[in-house]
Amino acid sequence: MSKVFIALQANEDSRCIVDAIVADNPEATVNLQPAMVKIDMPGRLVIRRTSIEERLGRDFDLQEVQVHLISLSGHVDETEDELTLSWDR
């Protein structure tokens, strides 16, 4: 199965985003680097707005992820509530 990934800048907000991603995707692998955090996931990775809001303690627009984004791999499907990275079979 192909892996998808998202790489984010290592900063305070990203920490909450990463915590939310890992909570919602328990099979995800987190790779910490000095300036970034890369999250790999086999097949499909889901980022949920509500999970991020719980950790940040404020409203969160999923498009804010792009402020922290370095790179990603996979097909992107985005709604107001979820951002999904996946590979079609």
C-alpha atoms as an extended CHARMM CRD file, in Angstrom:
* protein
*
        89  EXT
         1         1  MET       CA              0.0000000000        0.0000000000        0.0000000000  PROA      1               0.0000000000
         2         2  SER       CA              1.3000000000        3.4560000000       -0.8980000000  PROA      2               0.0000000000
         3         3  LYS       CA              2.0000000000        5.9720000000        1.8310000000  PROA      3               0.0000000000
         4         4  VAL       CA              0.7820000000        9.5450000000        1.9830000000  PROA      4               0.0000000000
         5         5  PHE       CA              2.5100000000       12.2200000000        4.0220000000  PROA      5               0.0000000000
         6         6  ILE       CA              2.2450000000       15.7620000000        5.2520000000  PROA      6               0.0000000000
         7         7  ALA       CA              5.1970000000       17.8430000000        6.4520000000  PROA      7               0.0000000000
         8         8  LEU       CA              4.5830000000       20.8630000000        8.6790000000  PROA      8               0.0000000000
         9         9  GLN       CA              6.8190000000       23.5430000000       10.1440000000  PROA      9               0.0000000000
        10        10  ALA       CA              7.8140000000       22.8040000000       13.7290000000  PROA      10              0.0000000000
        11        11  ASN       CA              6.0350000000       25.5210000000       15.7130000000  PROA      11              0.0000000000
        12        12  GLU       CA              3.4790000000       25.8740000000       18.5360000000  PROA      12              0.0000000000
        13        13  ASP       CA              0.3370000000       25.6480000000       16.3720000000  PROA      13              0.0000000000
        14        14  SER       CA              1.7640000000       22.7540000000       14.3640000000  PROA      14              0.0000000000
        15        15  ARG       CA              2.2880000000       20.8030000000       17.5710000000  PROA      15              0.0000000000
        16        16  CYS       CA             -1.4710000000       20.8810000000       18.1900000000  PROA      16              0.0000000000
        17        17  ILE       CA             -2.1840000000       19.9670000000       14.5670000000  PROA      17              0.0000000000
        18        18  VAL       CA              0.2010000000       17.0020000000       14.7620000000  PROA      18              0.0000000000
        19        19  ASP       CA             -1.3550000000       15.8290000000       18.0510000000  PROA      19              0.0000000000
        20        20  ALA       CA             -4.8000000000       15.9400000000       16.4190000000  PROA      20              0.0000000000
        21        21  ILE       CA             -3.6130000000       14.0540000000       13.3270000000  PROA      21              0.0000000000
        22        22  VAL       CA             -2.0040000000       11.3070000000       15.4060000000  PROA      22              0.0000000000
        23        23  ALA       CA             -5.1030000000       10.9720000000       17.6050000000  PROA      23              0.0000000000
        24        24  ASP       CA             -7.3170000000       10.5380000000       14.5300000000  PROA      24              0.0000000000
        25        25  ASN       CA             -4.8190000000        8.3340000000       12.6380000000  PROA      25              0.0000000000
        26        26  PRO       CA             -3.2420000000        5.9470000000       15.1830000000  PROA      26              0.0000000000
        27        27  GLU       CA             -1.2120000000        4.1200000000       12.5020000000  PROA      27              0.0000000000
        28        28  ALA       CA              0.5720000000        7.3400000000       11.5050000000  PROA      28              0.0000000000
        29        29  THR       CA              4.3380000000        7.5760000000       11.8970000000  PROA      29              0.0000000000
        30        30  VAL       CA              5.7500000000       10.8870000000       13.1400000000  PROA      30              0.0000000000
        31        31  ASN       CA              9.2600000000       11.9080000000       12.1220000000  PROA      31              0.0000000000
        32        32  LEU       CA             10.5520000000       14.9400000000       14.0580000000  PROA      32              0.0000000000
        33        33  GLN       CA             13.2220000000       17.0910000000       12.4300000000  PROA      33              0.0000000000
        34        34  PRO       CA             14.7740000000       20.3320000000       13.7360000000  PROA      34              0.0000000000
        35        35  ALA       CA             12.5160000000       22.5940000000       11.6380000000  PROA      35              0.0000000000
        36        36  MET       CA              9.6910000000       20.2840000000       10.5580000000  PROA      36              0.0000000000
        37        37  VAL       CA              7.4440000000       17.3990000000       11.4830000000  PROA      37              0.0000000000
        38        38  LYS       CA              6.6580000000       14.7880000000        8.8200000000  PROA      38              0.0000000000
        39        39  ILE       CA              3.7130000000       12.4340000000        9.2620000000  PROA      39              0.0000000000
        40        40  ASP       CA              3.5380000000        9.2910000000        7.1180000000  PROA      40              0.0000000000
        41        41  MET       CA              0.4350000000        7.1400000000        6.8360000000  PROA      41              0.0000000000
        42        42  PRO       CA             -0.3000000000        4.0860000000        4.7130000000  PROA      42              0.0000000000
        43        43  GLY       CA             -3.0990000000        4.7230000000        2.2190000000  PROA      43              0.0000000000
        44        44  ARG       CA             -5.1570000000        7.5370000000        3.7470000000  PROA      44              0.0000000000
        45        45  LEU       CA             -4.6320000000       10.3450000000        6.2530000000  PROA      45              0.0000000000
        46        46  VAL       CA             -7.5370000000       12.3960000000        7.6430000000  PROA      46              0.0000000000
        47        47  ILE       CA             -7.1270000000       15.8010000000        9.3180000000  PROA      47              0.0000000000
        48        48  ARG       CA            -10.2460000000       16.8740000000       11.2340000000  PROA      48              0.0000000000
        49        49  ARG       CA            -11.0210000000       20.4930000000       12.0830000000  PROA      49              0.0000000000
        50        50  THR       CA            -12.7920000000       19.5720000000       15.3350000000  PROA      50              0.0000000000
        51        51  SER       CA             -9.8000000000       17.5790000000       16.6010000000  PROA      51              0.0000000000
        52        52  ILE       CA             -7.4800000000       20.5190000000       15.9720000000  PROA      52              0.0000000000
        53        53  GLU       CA             -9.9000000000       22.9640000000       17.6210000000  PROA      53              0.0000000000
        54        54  GLU       CA            -10.0080000000       20.8000000000       20.7650000000  PROA      54              0.0000000000
        55        55  ARG       CA             -6.2400000000       20.9880000000       21.1010000000  PROA      55              0.0000000000
        56        56  LEU       CA             -5.8280000000       24.6440000000       20.1190000000  PROA      56              0.0000000000
        57        57  GLY       CA             -8.7250000000       25.8260000000       22.2730000000  PROA      57              0.0000000000
        58        58  ARG       CA            -10.0800000000       28.0870000000       19.5050000000  PROA      58              0.0000000000
        59        59  ASP       CA            -11.8950000000       27.9920000000       16.1890000000  PROA      59              0.0000000000
        60        60  PHE       CA             -9.7440000000       26.7070000000       13.3550000000  PROA      60              0.0000000000
        61        61  ASP       CA            -10.2360000000       27.0340000000        9.6020000000  PROA      61              0.0000000000
        62        62  LEU       CA             -8.6320000000       24.0130000000        7.8930000000  PROA      62              0.0000000000
        63        63  GLN       CA             -7.0870000000       26.3280000000        5.3180000000  PROA      63              0.0000000000
        64        64  GLU       CA             -4.8360000000       27.5580000000        8.1510000000  PROA      64              0.0000000000
        65        65  VAL       CA             -2.9320000000       24.2740000000        7.7340000000  PROA      65              0.0000000000
        66        66  GLN       CA             -1.4380000000       25.8020000000        4.5870000000  PROA      66              0.0000000000
        67        67  VAL       CA              0.3180000000       28.4650000000        6.6870000000  PROA      67              0.0000000000
        68        68  HSD       CA              2.2910000000       25.6830000000        8.4150000000  PROA      68              0.0000000000
        69        69  LEU       CA              2.5830000000       23.3690000000        5.3840000000  PROA      69              0.0000000000
        70        70  ILE       CA              5.9560000000       22.4840000000        3.8840000000  PROA      70              0.0000000000
        71        71  SER       CA              4.9610000000       19.6080000000        1.6180000000  PROA      71              0.0000000000
        72        72  LEU       CA              2.4620000000       16.8090000000        1.1530000000  PROA      72              0.0000000000
        73        73  SER       CA              1.9850000000       13.6970000000       -0.9330000000  PROA      73              0.0000000000
        74        74  GLY       CA             -1.3140000000       12.2330000000       -2.0560000000  PROA      74              0.0000000000
        75        75  HSD       CA             -4.5810000000       13.3180000000       -3.6010000000  PROA      75              0.0000000000
        76        76  VAL       CA             -6.1340000000       16.1420000000       -1.5840000000  PROA      76              0.0000000000
        77        77  ASP       CA             -9.8430000000       16.2050000000       -0.7710000000  PROA      77              0.0000000000
        78        78  GLU       CA            -10.8360000000       19.1480000000        1.4200000000  PROA      78              0.0000000000
        79        79  THR       CA            -14.1090000000       20.2130000000        3.0100000000  PROA      79              0.0000000000
        80        80  GLU       CA            -14.7250000000       22.6880000000        5.8210000000  PROA      80              0.0000000000
        81        81  ASP       CA            -14.4420000000       19.8230000000        8.3200000000  PROA      81              0.0000000000
        82        82  GLU       CA            -11.8140000000       17.4520000000        6.9150000000  PROA      82              0.0000000000
        83        83  LEU       CA             -8.6960000000       17.4240000000        4.8080000000  PROA      83              0.0000000000
        84        84  THR       CA             -7.9400000000       13.9580000000        3.4270000000  PROA      84              0.0000000000
        85        85  LEU       CA             -4.7770000000       12.7470000000        1.7130000000  PROA      85              0.0000000000
        86        86  SER       CA             -5.1120000000        9.4460000000       -0.1320000000  PROA      86              0.0000000000
        87        87  TRP       CA             -3.9410000000        7.3970000000       -3.0880000000  PROA      87              0.0000000000
        88        88  ASP       CA             -6.5150000000        5.9410000000       -5.4650000000  PROA      88              0.0000000000
        89        89  ARG       CA             -6.0250000000        2.2870000000       -6.2230000000  PROA      89              0.0000000000
